[in-house]
Amino acid sequence: MSRFIEGENRYQSTLFPERVDDYVGEDSPVRVIDVFVDRLDISGLGFKAEAAETGRPGYHPRTMLKIYIYGYLNQVHSSRRLEREAQRNVELMWLTGRLAPDFKTIADFRKDNGEAIRLVCREFVLLCRKLHLLTEALVAIDGSKFKAVNNRDNNFTRAKMKRRIADVEASIERYMGELDSNDEAAPKEDTRPVREKIEALEQEMDRLKKLEVRMLDNPDQQLSLTDPDARSMKSRGAGVVGYNVQAAVDTRHHLIVAHEVTNVGIDRRHLTRMAKQAKAVLALEADETLSVIADQGYYRGEELLACEEANIDTYVAKADTSGKRLKGEFSRREFRYVADDDEYECPAGERLIYRFTRTEAGKQIRRYWSSAYIRCAIRSKCTPSDYRRVSRWEHEAVVEAAEARRSQHPDMMRTRRATVEHPFGTLKAWMGSGQFLTKTLYHVSTEMSLHVLAYNMKRVMNLIGTRNLIAAIA
């Protein structure tokens, strides 16, 4: 008798073969995928299901969608790996009825059905709302940089191009100097390696000059050779060639309510658009208020005004970008605006009165200063100029109201950090290297929707349980 647990004989025949269903647990996440996709009305989502040129029928969109959701739910994103999993993974065999599409068919489905896949992601968010998981009108908005399929060396900006051209020119000059320093009587064969290097550098210079022309033709004066839509962005003090993923996350259950992929690295112009998308998904009426939290990267007066007009309360951190404090001078925050008199009161108690209005960058700016400044006893702490002038935007009241609202709720910034950082960290961990597999903004948006769908699905299963979710869908 053996001291160890022994398995069954793989060659033993059975009179009544086991069913594939016996290998899948009743609370397995794969059953959620099956019920969700089967109950999904895909007729109006725009899935393409065309027969092959040979007349052979294609796979049903439900089957292909199940394969992708299962793959992204289990960190299997590659079409080639999904092909292998369909041939050996018991859960995937159960899910697809033992169908095993080849990798090209799997990849083409994601490529040809981007819009429909993004709508499926939205359908699951709407399901979460029906399950009363999105009941609070409070979301946190943030952006994170994800790497694209584009090496840094294959991305060009004006600064990068200038450095590379300068490096090539310096190398050419160095090799030319070596040729000049050689003895004229030396055999020609001895200088051949140097001449070959100079010729290669001249060819590289021609290539860079052609790329520079293409780069300058682009509106943002950037050029990416592998993924034309990828852009160089700052991320945690370093540069990354990729995309900026925006997300609005529910503060209660950490579900991603709305998301968007953009190749604009700065967050400052995304606040209103993401807030409006979240408000639409949460089915809030125009007169109902949505509260959004964002970090200082989203702070922009025009965005705060647009949110105010859309009945959206903002809690956005404001950075003090003025260098006055470092110089030991009074910052603008120490000048109190007196609304009744339309004047500013300075730290010395003097009033800065309205002088004129002018247009700056398309905004109406009002200018204030005091004639008593030249005899002020503490003018050295104000400014070295002849007068201390204060500017005020015509909609500054909206900005001040937003600042006052944030000051009254200092815990909002802690809520933001505890909410929106979690989904991004989870998604990047699932992606391994944190890099997209597809190219161009359209296809990357599709890939991100699959990631978000898998994240939300796993999150809901953890919140209410697999069996409860299956029962709710069915």
C-alpha positions as CSV (number, residue, x, y, z in Angstrom):
1,M,0.0,0.0,0.0
2,S,1.5,3.3,-1.1
3,R,2.0,6.1,1.4
4,F,0.9,8.8,-1.2
5,I,-2.3,9.7,-2.8
6,E,-2.5,8.1,-6.3
7,G,-4.3,9.4,-9.3
8,E,-6.5,7.5,-11.7
9,N,-5.2,5.4,-14.6
10,R,-5.4,7.6,-17.7
11,Y,-6.0,4.5,-19.8
12,Q,-8.9,3.2,-17.7
13,S,-12.1,3.0,-19.8
14,T,-15.4,4.0,-18.2
15,L,-18.9,2.7,-19.0
16,F,-20.5,6.1,-18.5
17,P,-18.1,8.9,-19.5
18,E,-18.1,12.1,-17.4
19,R,-19.6,15.2,-18.8
20,V,-17.6,18.4,-19.4
21,D,-20.0,20.2,-17.1
22,D,-18.8,18.0,-14.2
23,Y,-15.4,19.7,-14.4
24,V,-16.8,23.2,-14.0
25,G,-17.9,24.3,-10.5
26,E,-21.3,25.7,-9.8
27,D,-19.7,29.0,-8.6
28,S,-17.1,29.2,-11.3
29,P,-16.7,32.7,-12.9
30,V,-16.9,31.0,-16.3
31,R,-20.6,30.4,-15.7
32,V,-21.1,34.2,-15.1
33,I,-19.6,34.8,-18.6
34,D,-21.8,32.3,-20.2
35,V,-25.0,33.7,-18.6
36,F,-24.1,37.3,-19.3
37,V,-23.3,36.8,-22.9
38,D,-26.2,34.5,-23.6
39,R,-28.6,37.1,-22.0
40,L,-27.0,39.9,-23.9
41,D,-29.0,41.4,-26.8
42,I,-26.3,41.7,-29.3
43,S,-28.5,42.3,-32.3
44,G,-28.2,46.0,-32.0
45,L,-24.6,46.2,-30.9
46,G,-23.2,46.0,-34.4
47,F,-21.2,42.7,-34.3
48,K,-20.0,41.5,-37.7
49,A,-20.5,37.9,-38.5
50,E,-19.7,37.2,-42.2
51,A,-19.0,33.9,-43.8
52,A,-15.6,33.2,-45.2
53,E,-14.9,33.6,-48.9
54,T,-15.0,29.9,-49.3
55,G,-18.6,29.9,-48.0
56,R,-17.7,28.3,-44.7
57,P,-19.9,29.8,-41.9
58,G,-18.1,31.8,-39.3
59,Y,-18.2,31.6,-35.5
60,H,-21.1,33.2,-33.7
61,P,-20.2,36.5,-32.1
62,R,-21.3,35.2,-28.7
63,T,-18.7,32.4,-28.9
64,M,-15.9,34.8,-29.8
65,L,-17.0,37.3,-27.1
66,K,-17.0,34.6,-24.5
67,I,-13.4,33.6,-25.5
68,Y,-12.2,37.2,-25.1
69,I,-14.0,37.9,-21.8
70,Y,-12.6,34.6,-20.4
71,G,-9.1,35.5,-21.6
72,Y,-9.1,39.0,-20.1
73,L,-10.6,37.7,-16.9
74,N,-7.7,35.3,-16.6
75,Q,-4.9,37.5,-17.8
76,V,-4.7,35.8,-21.2
77,H,-4.7,38.6,-23.8
78,S,-2.8,37.2,-26.7
79,S,-4.8,35.7,-29.6
80,R,-2.2,32.9,-30.0
81,R,-2.4,32.0,-26.3
82,L,-6.2,32.1,-26.5
83,E,-6.0,29.6,-29.4
84,R,-4.0,27.2,-27.3
85,E,-6.3,27.7,-24.3
86,A,-9.3,26.8,-26.4
87,Q,-7.7,23.5,-27.2
88,R,-6.6,22.5,-23.7
89,N,-8.5,24.5,-21.1
90,V,-11.5,22.6,-19.8
91,E,-13.4,25.7,-18.7
92,L,-13.0,27.3,-22.2
93,M,-14.0,24.0,-23.8
94,W,-17.2,24.1,-21.7
95,L,-17.8,27.7,-22.5
96,T,-17.4,27.4,-26.3
97,G,-18.8,23.9,-26.7
98,R,-15.3,22.6,-27.6
99,L,-15.0,25.1,-30.5
100,A,-11.3,26.1,-31.0
101,P,-10.9,29.1,-33.5
102,D,-7.5,29.8,-34.8
103,F,-5.5,32.8,-33.6
104,K,-6.2,34.8,-36.8
105,T,-10.0,34.4,-36.4
106,I,-9.7,35.5,-32.7
107,A,-7.5,38.5,-33.5
108,D,-9.8,39.6,-36.4
109,F,-12.9,39.5,-34.1
110,R,-11.3,42.1,-31.8
111,K,-10.1,44.1,-34.7
112,D,-13.4,44.2,-36.6
113,N,-15.8,44.7,-33.7
114,G,-14.2,47.4,-31.6
115,E,-17.3,49.6,-31.3
116,A,-19.5,46.6,-30.4
117,I,-17.1,45.4,-27.7
118,R,-17.0,48.8,-26.2
119,L,-20.8,48.8,-26.0
120,V,-20.7,45.4,-24.3
121,C,-18.5,47.0,-21.6
122,R,-21.1,49.7,-21.2
123,E,-23.9,47.1,-21.0
124,F,-22.2,45.5,-18.0
125,V,-21.9,48.9,-16.2
126,L,-25.7,49.4,-16.8
127,L,-26.2,46.0,-15.3
128,C,-24.3,47.1,-12.2
129,R,-26.6,50.1,-12.0
130,K,-29.7,47.8,-12.2
131,L,-28.2,45.7,-9.4
132,H,-28.1,49.0,-7.3
133,L,-24.3,48.9,-7.1
134,L,-24.0,52.5,-8.4
135,T,-26.3,54.3,-6.1
136,E,-24.1,57.2,-5.0
137,A,-23.7,60.3,-7.2
138,L,-20.0,60.6,-6.3
139,V,-17.1,59.5,-8.5
140,A,-13.3,60.0,-8.6
141,I,-11.7,60.8,-11.9
142,D,-8.0,60.2,-12.7
143,G,-5.8,59.3,-15.6
144,S,-2.9,56.9,-15.9
145,K,-0.2,56.3,-18.6
146,F,-0.1,52.9,-20.3
147,K,2.8,51.9,-22.6
148,A,2.1,51.4,-26.3
149,V,3.6,49.0,-28.8
150,N,6.2,51.6,-29.7
151,N,9.8,51.7,-28.5
152,R,11.2,55.0,-27.4
153,D,13.7,55.0,-30.2
154,N,10.8,54.8,-32.7
155,N,9.2,58.0,-31.3
156,F,10.3,61.4,-32.3
157,T,9.6,64.8,-30.8
158,R,11.3,68.1,-31.7
159,A,13.7,67.8,-28.7
160,K,14.5,64.2,-29.5
161,M,15.1,64.9,-33.1
162,K,17.4,67.8,-32.4
163,R,19.5,65.6,-30.0
164,R,19.7,62.7,-32.4
165,I,20.7,64.9,-35.3
166,A,23.3,66.6,-33.1
167,D,24.7,63.2,-32.1
168,V,25.0,62.0,-35.7
169,E,26.7,65.2,-36.7
170,A,29.2,64.9,-33.8
171,S,30.0,61.3,-34.8
172,I,30.6,62.3,-38.4
173,E,32.9,65.1,-37.3
174,R,34.8,62.8,-35.0
175,Y,35.4,60.2,-37.8
176,M,36.3,62.9,-40.3
177,G,38.9,64.1,-37.8
178,E,40.3,60.6,-37.6
179,L,40.7,60.6,-41.4
180,D,42.4,63.9,-41.4
181,S,44.8,62.8,-38.7
182,N,45.8,59.7,-40.6
183,D,49.0,59.8,-42.6
184,E,48.4,60.5,-46.3
185,A,50.9,57.8,-47.1
186,A,48.9,55.1,-45.2
187,P,47.3,52.4,-47.2
188,K,43.8,53.1,-48.4
189,E,42.6,49.8,-46.9
190,D,43.4,51.1,-43.4
191,T,40.9,53.9,-43.6
192,R,38.1,51.8,-45.2
193,P,36.3,50.9,-41.8
194,V,36.2,54.6,-40.9
195,R,34.8,55.6,-44.3
196,E,32.1,52.9,-44.0
197,K,31.1,54.3,-40.7
198,I,30.9,57.8,-42.1
199,E,28.8,56.5,-45.0
200,A,26.4,54.8,-42.6
201,L,26.1,57.9,-40.5
202,E,25.3,60.0,-43.6
203,Q,22.5,57.6,-44.5
204,E,21.2,57.8,-40.9
205,M,21.3,61.6,-41.3
206,D,19.2,61.4,-44.5
207,R,16.7,59.2,-42.7
208,L,16.4,61.6,-39.8
209,K,15.9,64.6,-42.1
210,K,13.0,62.8,-43.8
211,L,11.5,61.8,-40.5
212,E,11.8,65.4,-39.3
213,V,9.7,66.6,-42.2
214,R,7.0,64.0,-41.4
215,M,7.1,65.0,-37.7
216,L,6.7,68.7,-38.3
217,D,3.7,68.0,-40.5
218,N,1.8,66.5,-37.5
219,P,-0.3,69.0,-35.5
220,D,1.4,68.1,-32.2
221,Q,4.8,67.7,-34.0
222,Q,5.3,64.1,-32.8
223,L,6.0,61.0,-34.9
224,S,5.7,57.4,-33.8
225,L,6.8,54.8,-36.4
226,T,5.3,51.6,-34.9
227,D,2.1,52.9,-33.5
228,P,1.2,56.1,-35.3
229,D,-1.2,57.3,-32.5
230,A,1.1,56.7,-29.6
231,R,2.6,59.8,-28.0
232,S,5.5,60.6,-25.7
233,M,4.1,61.6,-22.2
234,K,5.5,62.3,-18.8
235,S,4.8,59.6,-16.2
236,R,6.1,59.9,-12.6
237,G,9.0,62.0,-13.6
238,A,10.0,59.9,-16.6
239,G,8.9,59.6,-20.2
240,V,6.7,56.9,-21.6
241,V,5.5,56.4,-25.2
242,G,1.8,55.3,-24.9
243,Y,-1.7,56.5,-24.1
244,N,-3.4,58.3,-21.3
245,V,-6.3,56.3,-19.9
246,Q,-9.1,58.3,-18.2
247,A,-11.4,56.7,-15.7
248,A,-14.3,57.7,-13.5
249,V,-14.6,55.3,-10.6
250,D,-17.5,54.8,-8.1
251,T,-16.3,55.7,-4.6
252,R,-18.4,53.1,-2.8
253,H,-17.6,49.9,-4.7
254,H,-14.6,51.0,-6.9
255,L,-16.4,50.1,-10.1
256,I,-15.3,51.9,-13.3
257,V,-18.3,53.9,-14.3
258,A,-16.8,55.4,-17.5
259,H,-13.4,55.3,-19.2
260,E,-11.7,56.7,-22.3
261,V,-8.4,56.3,-24.0
262,T,-6.6,59.4,-25.3
263,N,-3.2,60.2,-26.6
264,V,-3.1,63.7,-25.0
265,G,-0.8,63.4,-22.0
266,I,-2.2,66.3,-20.0
267,D,-5.3,65.7,-17.9
268,R,-6.4,69.3,-17.7
269,R,-9.0,69.2,-20.5
270,H,-10.6,65.9,-19.6
271,L,-12.6,66.7,-16.4
272,T,-15.9,67.9,-17.9
273,R,-16.1,65.2,-20.6
274,M,-15.4,62.3,-18.1
275,A,-17.8,63.8,-15.6
276,K,-20.6,64.1,-18.2
277,Q,-20.0,60.5,-19.3
278,A,-20.3,59.3,-15.7
279,K,-23.5,61.3,-15.2
280,A,-25.0,59.8,-18.2
281,V,-24.2,56.3,-17.2
282,L,-25.6,56.9,-13.7
283,A,-28.8,58.1,-15.3
284,L,-28.9,61.3,-13.4
285,E,-31.3,64.0,-14.7
286,A,-30.1,67.4,-15.8
287,D,-31.2,69.0,-12.5
288,E,-29.6,66.3,-10.4
289,T,-26.1,66.9,-9.0
290,L,-23.1,64.7,-9.6
291,S,-20.0,65.2,-7.4
292,V,-16.6,64.5,-8.9
293,I,-13.2,64.4,-7.2
294,A,-9.9,64.9,-9.1
295,D,-6.3,65.8,-8.4
296,Q,-4.6,69.1,-9.2
297,G,-3.7,67.9,-12.7
298,Y,-7.3,68.6,-13.7
299,Y,-7.5,72.1,-12.3
300,R,-8.5,74.5,-15.0
301,G,-11.0,77.4,-14.7
302,E,-12.8,76.6,-17.9
303,E,-13.4,73.0,-16.9
304,L,-14.8,74.1,-13.5
305,L,-17.1,76.5,-15.2
306,A,-18.3,73.8,-17.7
307,C,-19.0,71.4,-14.8
308,E,-20.9,74.1,-12.9
309,E,-23.1,74.7,-15.9
310,A,-23.7,70.9,-16.2
311,N,-24.8,70.8,-12.5
312,I,-21.6,68.9,-11.5
313,D,-20.0,69.7,-8.1
314,T,-16.2,69.5,-8.4
315,Y,-13.6,68.8,-5.7
316,V,-10.3,69.5,-7.4
317,A,-7.0,70.2,-5.7
318,K,-5.3,73.4,-6.6
319,A,-1.6,73.7,-6.9
320,D,0.2,76.9,-5.9
321,T,2.3,77.5,-9.0
322,S,3.3,81.0,-8.0
323,G,6.9,81.6,-6.9
324,K,6.0,84.5,-4.6
325,R,6.2,82.4,-1.4
326,L,9.7,81.2,-2.2
327,K,10.8,84.8,-2.6
328,G,9.2,85.8,0.7
329,E,6.4,87.8,-1.0
330,F,2.7,87.8,-0.6
331,S,0.9,85.3,-2.8
332,R,-2.4,86.1,-4.6
333,R,-4.3,84.1,-2.0
334,E,-3.5,86.7,0.6
335,F,-5.5,89.3,-1.3
336,R,-9.2,89.1,-0.2
337,Y,-11.8,89.9,-2.8
338,V,-14.7,92.1,-1.6
339,A,-17.6,91.2,-3.8
340,D,-19.9,94.1,-2.7
341,D,-17.4,96.7,-3.7
342,D,-15.7,94.8,-6.6
343,E,-12.3,95.4,-4.9
344,Y,-9.4,93.5,-3.5
345,E,-8.0,94.0,0.0
346,C,-4.3,93.6,0.4
347,P,-2.4,92.3,3.5
348,A,-1.7,96.0,4.5
349,G,-5.4,96.8,4.5
350,E,-5.4,98.9,1.3
351,R,-8.0,98.4,-1.4
352,L,-7.1,97.5,-5.0
353,I,-9.7,99.0,-7.2
354,Y,-10.9,97.9,-10.7
355,R,-9.0,99.6,-13.5
356,F,-9.8,97.9,-16.9
357,T,-10.7,94.7,-18.6
358,R,-8.7,93.0,-21.4
359,T,-8.7,89.7,-23.3
360,E,-6.0,87.2,-22.5
361,A,-6.0,83.8,-24.2
362,G,-9.7,84.2,-25.1
363,K,-10.7,85.0,-21.5
364,Q,-12.0,88.4,-20.1
365,I,-9.5,89.4,-17.4
366,R,-10.2,92.3,-15.0
367,R,-7.2,94.2,-13.6
368,Y,-7.0,95.8,-10.1
369,W,-4.3,97.8,-8.3
370,S,-4.0,100.5,-5.6
371,S,-2.5,104.0,-6.0
372,A,-1.4,103.8,-2.4
373,Y,1.2,101.1,-3.1
374,I,4.1,103.5,-3.6
375,R,3.9,104.6,0.0
376,C,3.1,101.2,1.5
377,A,5.3,100.3,4.4
378,I,5.5,96.6,3.5
379,R,5.8,96.9,-0.3
380,S,9.1,95.0,-0.2
381,K,7.0,91.9,0.7
382,C,4.7,92.4,-2.2
383,T,6.5,92.9,-5.5
384,P,9.6,94.7,-6.9
385,S,7.5,96.3,-9.6
386,D,6.0,99.8,-9.4
387,Y,2.5,98.5,-8.6
388,R,1.1,95.1,-7.4
389,R,-1.5,94.2,-9.9
390,V,-4.1,91.5,-9.4
391,S,-6.0,89.9,-12.2
392,R,-9.5,88.4,-12.0
393,W,-11.2,86.2,-14.5
394,E,-14.8,87.2,-15.2
395,H,-16.0,83.8,-13.9
396,E,-13.6,83.7,-10.9
397,A,-16.6,83.3,-8.6
398,V,-17.1,79.8,-9.9
399,V,-13.4,79.0,-9.1
400,E,-13.7,80.5,-5.7
401,A,-16.9,78.5,-4.9
402,A,-15.1,75.3,-6.0
403,E,-12.1,76.1,-3.8
404,A,-14.4,76.8,-0.8
405,R,-16.3,73.6,-1.4
406,R,-13.1,71.6,-1.4
407,S,-11.8,73.3,1.7
408,Q,-15.0,72.4,3.6
409,H,-14.4,68.7,2.7
410,P,-10.7,68.0,3.1
411,D,-11.3,64.3,3.3
412,M,-12.3,64.2,-0.4
413,M,-8.7,64.0,-1.5
414,R,-8.1,61.0,0.7
415,T,-11.2,59.4,-0.8
416,R,-9.8,60.0,-4.3
417,R,-6.5,58.3,-3.5
418,A,-8.3,55.3,-1.9
419,T,-10.7,55.0,-4.9
420,V,-9.2,55.6,-8.3
421,E,-5.7,54.3,-7.7
422,H,-7.0,50.8,-7.0
423,P,-8.4,50.0,-10.4
424,F,-5.4,51.4,-12.3
425,G,-3.0,49.3,-10.1
426,T,-5.1,46.2,-10.6
427,L,-5.3,46.7,-14.4
428,K,-1.6,47.2,-14.8
429,A,-0.9,44.1,-12.6
430,W,-3.1,42.1,-14.9
431,M,-1.4,43.4,-18.0
432,G,2.0,42.3,-16.7
433,S,4.3,44.8,-18.2
434,G,1.5,47.4,-18.4
435,Q,1.6,47.5,-22.1
436,F,-1.1,47.3,-24.8
437,L,-0.9,44.6,-27.4
438,T,-2.8,46.5,-30.2
439,K,-1.9,49.6,-32.2
440,T,-3.7,52.8,-33.0
441,L,-6.1,54.7,-30.7
442,Y,-9.2,52.8,-32.1
443,H,-7.9,49.3,-31.3
444,V,-6.3,50.3,-28.1
445,S,-9.7,51.7,-26.9
446,T,-11.2,48.3,-27.7
447,E,-8.5,46.5,-25.8
448,M,-9.0,48.8,-22.8
449,S,-12.7,48.1,-22.8
450,L,-12.0,44.4,-22.5
451,H,-9.8,45.1,-19.5
452,V,-12.4,47.3,-17.9
453,L,-15.2,44.7,-18.5
454,A,-13.1,42.0,-16.9
455,Y,-12.2,44.2,-14.0
456,N,-15.8,45.2,-13.3
457,M,-17.0,41.6,-13.7
458,K,-14.5,40.3,-11.2
459,R,-15.2,43.2,-8.8
460,V,-19.0,42.5,-8.8
461,M,-18.4,38.7,-8.3
462,N,-16.3,39.6,-5.2
463,L,-19.0,42.0,-4.0
464,I,-22.1,39.9,-4.3
465,G,-20.9,36.4,-5.1
466,T,-20.8,34.4,-8.3
467,R,-24.1,32.6,-7.7
468,N,-25.9,35.8,-6.8
469,L,-24.7,37.5,-9.9
470,I,-25.8,34.5,-12.1
471,A,-29.2,34.6,-10.5
472,A,-29.4,38.4,-11.0
473,I,-28.5,38.2,-14.7
474,A,-30.8,35.2,-15.4
